[in-house]
Amino acid sequence: MQTSFFLAPTGVNTGLTSICLGFVRALDRMGVRVAFCKPISQSYGSDSEPDRSTHLIKATVGLQPAPPLPLSYAQQLMSRGLEGRLMEEVIHIFQKSALDADVIVIEGLVPIGDESYIAKINREMARALNSNIILVTARNAQRSYALNDQIEMTASLFGGVDSPQVLGCIHNKIGAPKVRQQHVTTDEEPDEAEIVEPDRARIRERLKVFHNPNFKVLGAIPWNPNLIAPRTKDVADYLQATVINEGHMAERRVQLITLCARTVPNMLHTLKPGTLLVTPGDRTDIMLAAALAAIKGVPLAGIVFTGDMLPPDNVLEHCDAAMKTGLPIILCHENTWRTAQLLNMMNTEVPADDVERMDLVMDSIATHLDANFLMDCVSKQTEKRLSPAAFRHQLVQLANKAAKRIVLPEGHEPRTIEAAIRCHEKGIARCVLVGKLERVTEVAVNHGLSLPSNIEVIDPDEVRHRYIPHLVELRKHKGMTEPMAENQLGDNVALGTLMLALNEVDGLVSGAVHTTANTIRPALQLIKTKPGVSLVSSVFFMCLPDQVLVYGDCAVNPDPNAEELADIAIQSGLSAKSLGIEPRIAMISYSTGTSGTGSDVDKVRKATEIAKEKCPDLIIDGPLQYDAASDANVARSKAPDSPVAGKATVFIFPDLNTGNTTYKAVQRSAKVVSIGPMLQGMAKPVNDLSRGATVEDIVYTIALTAIQADQ
């Protein structure tokens, strides 16, 4: 079973990309098959690559993550209330990136102030991917209490530090200087940078968020000046400087930037490997001193001449031997003060093309992560939970593969037309609209829709006569005559159902303007139930924020007896399993266990026994109250020994009154998408819609129908 880790930053400048890639390196070292995914891109500064993270992971590790979505596109969908559609696309990118990996590392988004929706997108992505959450933080000159609050606030987005999915935090840049930018020194200042080895116990002591035993310090990464050292080339690009002598610009790294103000004897101590000298162009003495150091073999990072001014040509000629050693020389058009200011603001993130530096960063981070804890997380088989976005994405994928022809008898209904167009565009199914082409086209135009030229529309008046003999033959035992058949086929639902009975289409979806009885009655007459199935029932797939639950029966059977209720439970469990939901079936009642008596609770108790006997492989328990079935805390007190209580995925209601009321209350109060009802037990797939169905509901019901036809 795949495990995924979603890494979310607590703020800006945490080094998120570096930590993510170092995390990949650590898992790779453990022998774990690891993948990387950046679902939504976020550009930094002057990045030229479409996405720095995916570019670097390809260059350093050789992984091939799927291209991410642009952040602007993600924000546009969020602003239009299309979170579900965005998360389906995120799931698609995740699956293309994950392939056969055991562990997937997912990089979240950095909460930059002028980019809205980022925190919400991070939360929704982690939820949709059912990931373990790891926070990434860095002090960045904050006081301990402010850093603590920042960590707690970010954790709260994902359920808080007590949530079992929020594992802990990686603390980056420990011991970094209090100024967050590249530090330019003068030639009077000390240039020694101390690397502080992190003390995890001290981190836990100073930040109270780690006093929670379930929230751990998963990594303590020391600040290392060698790992933030840009190439001289990066400095030249950033300053938009003119290159006087390229030398080894692409290889030499800037360990220290020194602003030369004093005379040569007083600045000689700065002429060390990795030093970048910043000096006005008329300081020929600095040029000559640097040239002598280069000739002696000191690999300076280079010289930046400021003020758009160079030493005289004769001085440069005398320094030719130094330049041949690879000494980079660049000319900045700003004055010295402004140049120093710009260098202090230079971004220290690893550029997309600096693979060497990123390899060093990844190795350092991997060394300082809690490898034992991570390995323990990877080895644990977590309980499978299918998020709504993953469920919807799966429906679309399965329907694409099925490639079925689905008839929609309500061909003049606007929502149905739009759903057919969407299904056509996404390849979910080949929809057949029953209606007059001119009317269908008119409705589409009136609702701002463009009807594809190759979408199929069948005029019922033109084809009805062909089906009359078939209906007479199928219903002759009931005394069906041609006039009676012609009259019955005046109902497009009956016509579409007969098309299904004759194998001209693979499934039928109706109910946007018809009642459940109008949809089911022709199917029971012409399609019949599956062999060995005594009744037709229904389920709704309730897309709650964290997972998809199955509710049955909420649309068909008013008051099933114990045997029928057992059949509904078994059918619902198998339906859940066929669509990737691990069935743990709760038989719902007003009583839990043996605490209550009465005919209603006795019926549920008996149905549970029958279902267990008929299908011992399914996990079924009852009677259970709804809170005991759904809430782990209640389950511990009411049904501590139940294999279902607190983690039910399939809820079987004792009658239609309870089931229909509950599904609508949850749907409307919690504002969740409910897909269905999906009918169970028919020999061929026929599915009913709620008359309040949205276009999205219809699209996914069509997808369900196509999948049923394939199965």
N, C-alpha and C positions, 0 to 999 in steps of 0.2 A: 504494500500500500504506500502511495506517495505521501511524503510529508512536505509541507511548504512553510517557509519562514518569511513573514512580511516585515521588512525593516523600515521603520518610520522615524523621521528625525523629530526632535523636540523643538527645533528652531533652525535658524540659518547658521551656516559655518560650522556644522557638526562633522563635516567630512563624510557625508552619507555614502557617496559613490565609492570612496576608498574602503569604507567599512564593509560595504556589500561585496566588493570584489575580494577583499581579504577573507571574508566569511566563506566565499566560494573556494578560495585556496585552502583554508583550514579543512573543509569537508573533503576536498579532493585528496588532501594528504592522508585522511582517514580511510581512503579507499572507497568512499561513497560515490555512487553515480549521481553527480550533481548537475543541475541546470540553472540558468539565470534568466530572469524575466524582468524587463522594465516596461510595464504595460502602457504608460503614458510618458512621453518625452518632456523634457524641461531643459531649455537651452541656458547656457551660462556665458555671460560676457560676450566674447567674440568667437565662440565656438563655431567652427565651419562644418563640423560633422553634424548630420541630422540628430544624432543622439550620442553623447560622449560615452555613456555607460555601456551601451551595446557595442560601440566601436572598440572600446578598451577590452571588454571581455572576449571579443573575437580575437584581438591582437595578442592578448596575454595567455589565455587559456585555450582558445580555439573553439569555444562554444558558439553556437549559431542561434541566438535568440531571435524570435520574430520581431519585425520592425514595430516600434511603439506607435501609439496614436499621438497626434499633436495635442498639447495641452489646450490650445485654443478651441479645438474641436470638442474635447471633453467638456470644457466649460460651457460651450454652446448647448450641448445636449442637456447638461445639468440645469441651465437657465430655462430650458423649455420643458422641464419636468420629465425628461426622458432618461432617468437614471437607469431604469431596467435595460434599455437598449444599449447604453454605454457599458454596463456591466457584462452584457452578453458579448460585446466586442472584446472586453478585457479577458473574459474567460477564453475566448477563441485565441487570443494572443498567448495567453498562459499555456493552453494546451499545445499550441504549435511550438512553444519554447521548451516545454517539459519533456515531451516524447517519452522515452523509456527511463528517465532519471528516477532515482529513489527520493531525492530531495531537490526542491526548487527554492532558490533564493529570489525573493521579489523585492525590488527597490521601489519605495514609495516616492512621494513628491515632497519637495522642500516648501514649507509655508512662507513664501515670500509675500510681503504685505500687500502689494498691488495686484496680486493674482487671487481672485476670489474662488471660493468653492474647494480649495485644496484640501483642507482638513476633512471636509465631508467626502471628497473623492477618495482620500486615503482610507477612511473608515469603511466606505462601501466596497472598495476593492478587497480589503482584508476580509470583510464579511462574505463577499461573493466567492472568494477563493478558499474560504474556511481555513485560514492560515493561523499559525502561531505568530504572536506579535513580539517583536524585539525592538525596543526603542534605542535610538542612537543619540547621545548627547555630548556636549562639550561645554566647559565652564564659560569660556569666552569672556573673562573679566567679570562674570556675575558673582554675587555673593552666594553663599551656600543656600540660604533660605529661598532666594529667587530661583536658583537652579532646581531646588527641590520642588518648588511650586510648578515650575515649567514641566518637570518630568511627570508629576501627578496629573496635571491638566491634560497632557498628551495621552497618558494612560487612560484617562476617563473617556476619551473618544472611542476606545476599544473595549470598554467594560470595566475599567479601573484596575488597580494593582491586585485586587482580589480575584480577578477573572482568571480561570485556569488557562486561557489562551494567551494571556499577557505574561510572558515568561520572565522578562527582566530587561536590563538596560546595558548597553555597551557604552562605557565612558571613554571618550576620545580626547586626545590632545592634553593629557595630564602633564602639568608642569610647563605649559606654554607661557611665553611672556604675556603680560597683561594687555599689551597693545596687540590687536588682532591682525594688523596689516604687516606686510614686509617691513622690517625695521632698518632704516638707514642710519648708520652711526657716523659720528665725526671722527676724525683721526685722533681725537683726544680721549675717546671713550674706550673702555675695555671691550674686547671682541670675543670673549670666551662665552660659549653657550653651553649650559649644563643640561644634561639629559637626566630627568628625574624618574627613577624607577617607581612605578605606581605601588601604592600600599592599599590593597583592597579592603583590609580591615578598617583603615582610616576613612575610606570612602563610605563604607557602611555606617560608621560611627557619625560622620558629619552630615549625612543626608538621611533624614528620618524615613524617607520613602523606602529605603532598604531594610528598615526594621521589620517590615512584613516578611516573614520567612518564605513566602511564595514568590516574592519579587527579588530577583537575584542580580548581582553584578556579574554579567556574562562575559565581560571583557574590560580590561583597564589598559588603554593604549597610551604609552608615553609619547609626549611631544618630542620629535627628533628633528632638529634643524636641517639635517642632511636630507630628510625626506620631503621637505618643502622647497628644496633648492631648485629654482627654475634654470633652464639652460640660458646661456647668453642670447641665443636666438629668440627665446621667448621675451626677454627684456627688450630687444631691438624691435620686435613686432609690436609689443605693447606701446612703446614710446613712439612708434612710427618713425624710427630713426633712419638716417642714411648710413649704409654700411661702407666704411672706409677700407677696412681690411676684414674679410670674412673669417679667416683663420679657422679655428676649431669652435666656431660659434654653436654648432649643433651638438657638440659633445661636452663642452665645458659647462660646469654648473656654478651658479652664484651662491656661495655659502655666506658671504658677507658683502654688504654694500657700504663703502666708505666715502664720505663727502670730504674731499681733500681741502683743508683750509690753512694748514700750517706749512712751514718751510720743510724742505725735503728731509733734513736730518731728524726732524721731529715727527715724520710720518712713515719712516722706513719700516717701523714695526708692523705696519698694516700690509706690507707687500708679501702676502702669504698665499698659498694655493687656494683658489676659489674666491678671491677678493675681486669685486668689481669697483674700480675707481671712478668716481664722479668728480669732474674738475672742469673749470672753464678752459676753453680752447687756447687761451694765451699762456697757460701754465706750462711752458716748455720744460721747466725743471721736473715736473711730475712725469711728463712723457719720457724724458731721458732716464729718470730713475726706474720707471716701469720697464723700459726697454732693457736696461741692465739686468733687472731681476729676471726677465723672460730669457735673456741669453744665458743667465746662470742656471736656467732649468726650472724656475718657479712658474707653475702653470696658473697664471692669473686668469680670472674669469673674463677680464677685459677692461677696456677704458671707454668711458662715456664722456665725450667732449660736449660741453653745453654752450648755450648762447649762439648756436649756429656758426661757431668759430673754430678753426683748426690751427695747430701750430704751423709755422712757416714751412714751405716745401723742403728747404735744406735740412730742417730738423727731422722731418719725416723720412728723408732720404738716409739720414744717419741711423735711423731706427729700422732700416729695412731688414737687417738680420734678425731683429726681435720679431718682426711681423712674420718672418718665415718659420719661426718656431710655432706659429699658430695663434699668436696673440690677437684676439678680436678687438677691433676699434670701430666705434660707432659715433655718429654725430647727431645730437639732439637739438632741435630747433628752439626749445624753451630755454630760459635762463636757469642758472644752477638751483635757485630756490624752488622754482616751479617743477624742475625735474625731480628734485628730492621729494616734493609733495606727491607727484605722480607715482614715484616708486613706492612710497609709503601706502598707496592705495591699490597697488597691484594685487590681483587675485592670486592666491597661492594654490588654487585647485590644480590638479594634474591635467595638463592639456590632452586632448584626444590623441595626439600623435606621439606623446612621450611614453612609449611602452616600457623603456628601461626603468624610468622612475616609478611607474605604476607597479612593475614587478617587485621592486624593493619595498614599496609601501605594502603590497599584499602580503609579502613574506613577514614583514614586521607585525602587521595586524594579526595574521594567522597564529603567530607565536604567542600572542598575548590574549587569545580568546580561551574561554573555559571549555576546552575540547571534550573533557569527560562528560560535562553536563549536556553539551550539544549531541554527543554520541548517544547518550541515554535518551534524549528526546527523539532522535532519529529511530532508535531501535524499538521504541514503544509503538505498539499498534493502536492508534487512536480510533475511537468509534467513528464510523463513517457518517458524515452529515452532508446532505446535498443542499447547497444554497439555492435560492430562487433563480439567480442569474445562471448558475451552472445547470439547473434543471431546464430552464428555457432554452439555453444554448444546446443542451443535449437533445431536446425535442426537435429543434431545427435540424441538427446534424442527422439524427435518425430519420426524420422525414425526408431530407434531401436524398439519403441513400435509398429510401423506399420508392420514391418517384411514382406515387400513386395518383389516380384520377378520382377526384372527390366532387360529388354533385352538390350544388347549393340551390335548393328549390326556391329560396327567397331572393330571386335574381334582381328584383327592383329595389331592394332594401339598401339604403346608402352605406350602412356599416358593413354589410355583407359584400358589397361591390368593392369597397376600399380594402377589406380583408383579402378578397380574391386577388386584387392587384398586388398587394404586399406579398402574398404567397407566390404569385407568379414571379415577382422580382427576386425573391430570396430562394426560389427553387424548392419551396416547401411541398407543393403539390401542384398538379395540373387541375385547376378548378374549372368546373363546368357550371356556369350561371344559367338557370332556367328562367327565361323571360324574353321579352321582345327586344331585339338589338337596339332599335331606336329609343326605346324607353330606358334601357340600361345606360346607353350613351348619354342621354339627356340628364339622368340623375347624376351620373359621374361628373359631367360638365358643371352642373349646378352646385356641386360640392367641391369644385376646384380640383377634380381628379382627372387624370389622363388614362383612358382605357387602352391598354396595349392592343395592337392590331391582331395579334395572334392569340388573345385570350378567347376561350370557347364560350359562346352564348347559344343556347338552344331555345328556339321559339316553340313553346308547348302546343300552340295551335297547329303548327305544321307537322309535328311528330306524333301527336296524341293517338291518331287513328291506328298507327302501327302497333301500339301496345294493347289495344282492346282485346284481340284474340288471346294474347298471353295472360291477361288478367282473368278472362273467362275460364281459361284452362286451369289456372292456379286455384281459383275459388269456385269451381263448378260444384264441389261437394257441399257448398253453402248456397247453391241455387243461383249463382251469378249468371246474369244475362248480358248481352251486348249493350243495351241501353243503360243497365245498371253500371257496367264497367265504364262506359263513356262518361257517365255522371261522376263516378268516383275519381276518374283520372282528370276531371276538371280541377282537382286539388293538386297543385304542383308537388306537394310533399309525397302524395301517393304515386305520382308519376316518377319522381326521382327514386322512390323506394323500389318501384318495379324495375327501373333501370339497374339498380343494384342487384335485385334478385336474379336478373338475367345476365349478370357479370359484365355489363357494359361500363360500369364504373366500379371503383373499389371501396367507396364509403360515402356516407351522406351526413351532412351537418345542417341542422335546421333549428328554429326556435326563437330567432330574433324577433319575429312578430307572431309566431304560433305558440300555442300552449304545449306543455310536455306531452299531453295526451295526443294532440295532433301529430306529433313527431313519432311517438312510440307505437300508436295503434296500427298504422299501415305496416310497420316493421314486424310487429307480432303476427300480423295476418300473412305476410308475404315472405319474410326472412326466417322467422321462427328462432328458437333458442339453440344454443350449441347442444350437441348430444351429451346427455348426462346432466344437463343444467335445468333446474326446475323453475327458475325465475330470473327475470331481468332486474338488475339493481343499478345503482349509480354511485360514482365517487366524484368529489371535488378535490382538486389539488390546490391547497391553500398555501400561497407563497408568502409566508411570514418573513419578517426581516432577516432572521438567521437561518431558516431552513424551510423546506417544503413538507407539509403534513398532508395526510390523506384523510378525508372525511367521507363516511358512507353510512347509511344510504340517506341522501338529503333531497331526493327528487322523485322517487318512484313508488316505493312500498309504504302505504300508510301505517300498517300495524303488523309487521311480520311476526310469525310465531317463532318458537325457539329454533326449530329446524331451519326455517328460512333465514333467521338472523345468523345462524352458524354459516349458512351458505354465503350470505353477504360478507361475512368476516373473511372467509377463505378467498372469495373472489377479489375482495379489496386488497388483501395481502399479496395475492399473486399479481394484481395490477401494479401495485407499488413496486414489487420486485422487478417486474419487467421494464420499469422505467428508472431503475437505478436507485430506488429508495429502499433501504434495508427495513423490512417490515417487522415492527414490534407492535402487536395489535392489542389495543385496549378496548374492552367491552364496557361501554359507558353506562352508568346507572346513577341513581341518587344515593347509592350506598357503596361502600368499599369493603370488600371481603365478606365477612360474615356478620358485619355490624348491623345490617338492616334486614327486614323481612317484608313480605308482601308479594303479590302476584307479579308485579312488574320487575322487581329485582330477582325473583325466582326464575323468570323467563331468561334474563340475562345470564344468570348462573348456569342454567341448563344449556343455553346456547354455547357458552364457553366450553363446557364439557364435551358437547357434540363436536365442536370445531377442533378441539384438541385431539379427539379420537379419530376424526376423519383425516386430519392433516397434522400429524405429530411433528413434522419438520418446521412448522411455523411457530413463532414465539407469540403465544396468546395468553392473556390473563384478564380476569374479570370476576365479578363486577368491580369496576373502579369508578370513583368520582372523577370528574374532569380535572380538578386540581391535583389529585393524586396521580393521575396519568401523565400530566404535563409538567409538573413542578417538582424538581428533585428534593427540595426542602420539605414539601408536604409529604412526598412519597416516603421519606425517611421515618416519618412519624406514623403515617396511616398504613403503609404497605412495605415495610422494610425488606421483606423477603421476595418481593415481586420482581420477576425478570423484565417487567414492562414499565412498572410505575416510575414516574419521573423522567422517562425517556421514550415514551410512546411516539411512534411515527404514523400509526394508522388508528383512527378513532371511529369506532362503530357505535352508532347511536341506536337506542332501543326502538325508536319509531320515527316516522316522518316529521311529526310535530316537533320533536326535540332536535332532529338533525337539521331540518330546514331553518328553524329559528336560530340555532347555534351558528351555522355557517354564515347566515346573513348578518348576524350580530357581530361576529368576528370580522367579516369582510368590511362592513361599513364603519365600525368603531375603530378598528386598527388600520383601516385604509389599506388593506392588502389586496393583491390580485388573486382572484380565485379562478382557476382554469377548470372548466367543466360546465355541467355534469358530463362525465364520460360514462356511457352505458356499458354495463358488463353482462355477459351471458348471451348476447346475440350471436347468431351464426356468422353474421357479417357486421362490420362496424357501422352503427348508426348513433349519432350523438346529438344531444339536445343542448340548446343554448338558453341561458336566462334572457328574458326579454329586456333586461337592463344591461346586457352584455356590451362591453366596449369593443372597438375594432381589434384591440390587442387580444381580448378574450377569444374572439372568433378566430383570429390567426392561429393561436395556440391550440384551440379545439380542432381546427383543421389538421394541424400537425399531429395531434394525438390520434385522430382518425386514420391518417396515413400510416402511422406506426402500427396501430391495431391491425390494419389491413395487411401489413407486411408480416406481422407475427402470427 
